[in-house]
Amino acid sequence: MEGMWIHRDIKPENLLVGAQGELKIADFGWSVHSFNRRRTPEMVESVKHDADVDIWSLGVLCYEFLYGVPPFEAKEHADTYRR
C-alpha cells in the first residue's frame, strides 16, 4: 500500500520562490503520511479529512492573493470560525 502525503498547512508564509522562479512548499510540521484515505480530526470542525484539505487550502490561498485578505477573517476568533 502506497499511501499519500497531506501537508495540512498551506498558507502564504509556507510558500517560497526559488532562484529560477519555481514555487516551493515549506514547513511540513503538520504534514502526515496516510495509508488510508481519511485522517482525523480536521483542525476546525473535528471531522475526518483527506488530501482534499490541501486543495481547499489552495482555494483559500488564491482568494487571499487576489483580494489581499483571508476569506474568513473577522475581528473575533469565534466569528472567523463561524464564517
C-alpha positions in Angstrom: 0.0 0.0 0.0 1.5 3.3 -1.1 -0.4 5.9 0.9 -0.3 9.7 0.4 1.1 12.9 1.9 -1.2 15.6 3.3 0.5 18.9 4.0 -2.3 20.4 6.1 -0.8 23.9 6.5 -0.7 25.5 3.1 -0.6 29.3 3.5 1.4 32.3 2.2 4.1 32.0 4.9 4.8 28.4 3.8 5.4 29.2 0.1 8.9 30.0 -1.1 10.1 31.2 -4.6 13.3 29.5 -5.8 16.2 31.2 -7.7 14.6 30.1 -11.0 11.1 31.3 -10.0 9.9 27.9 -9.0 7.3 27.7 -6.2 8.3 25.5 -3.2 6.2 24.4 -0.3 7.9 24.6 3.1 7.1 23.8 6.8 6.0 20.2 6.9 5.4 20.3 10.7 1.6 19.5 10.3 2.0 17.1 7.4 1.2 13.4 7.7 1.6 10.3 5.6 -1.6 8.3 5.5 -2.1 4.8 4.2 -5.9 5.1 4.4 -7.7 7.9 2.6 -9.1 9.6 5.7 -7.4 11.4 8.6 -9.0 12.6 11.8 -9.6 15.1 13.3 -9.8 18.1 10.9 -8.4 21.2 12.7 -11.5 23.3 13.0 -14.6 21.1 12.7 -13.0 17.9 14.1 -14.3 15.8 11.2 -12.4 13.3 9.1 -10.4 14.7 6.1 -8.1 13.6 3.3 -5.7 15.3 0.8 -8.7 17.4 -0.4 -8.0 19.7 2.6 -4.8 20.8 0.7 -6.9 21.6 -2.4 -9.3 23.6 -0.3 -6.3 25.5 1.2 -5.1 26.3 -2.3 -8.5 27.9 -3.0 -8.3 30.0 0.2 -4.7 30.9 -0.8 -5.9 32.1 -4.3 -8.6 34.2 -2.6 -6.0 35.8 -0.3 -3.7 36.5 -3.3 -6.5 38.1 -5.3 -8.1 40.2 -2.5 -5.2 40.7 -0.1 -7.1 39.4 2.9 -8.1 35.9 4.1 -11.7 35.0 3.1 -12.9 34.1 6.6 -11.0 36.6 8.8 -13.0 38.6 11.4 -12.2 40.6 14.4 -13.4 38.0 16.9 -11.9 34.4 16.8 -15.4 32.9 17.1 -16.7 34.9 14.1 -13.8 33.6 12.0 -14.8 30.0 12.8 -18.4 30.8 12.2 -17.6 32.2 8.7 
